[in-house]
């Protein structure tokens, strides 16, 4: 049986509930959803949807690095949006962080996100030896 290892970094917001920032099992890392919290202050970032999307991806990247990976290792993303009208902006911001072949992805509108966030993203990462 593979060992589960909790991943933690101070470069991303600490968990605001009963979960780990990420969990590694073998070569797979499950990254918990990130919302646009500034890790230094644990407050939501200012500046509208684009600023929130950037902060979410920066938080996710910090957790990926803490697990020994990078965005090139991410194979699946789930994007949760408070307003699906922001979908084009998600694509534009993601182009700054990902290159082809892009990870598989789902994007869904939800009724609400923690702390009133406009976006949350979680991921699955496969580490290569």
PyMOL commands that set and color helices and strands:
alter all, ss='L'
color gray80, all
select helices_A, chain A and resi 48-66+71-73+84-97+114-116
alter helices_A, ss='H'
color red, helices_A
select strands_A, chain A and resi 4-7+22-25+28-35+74-81+104-109+119-126
alter strands_A, ss='S'
color yellow, strands_A
deselect
rebuild
show_as cartoon
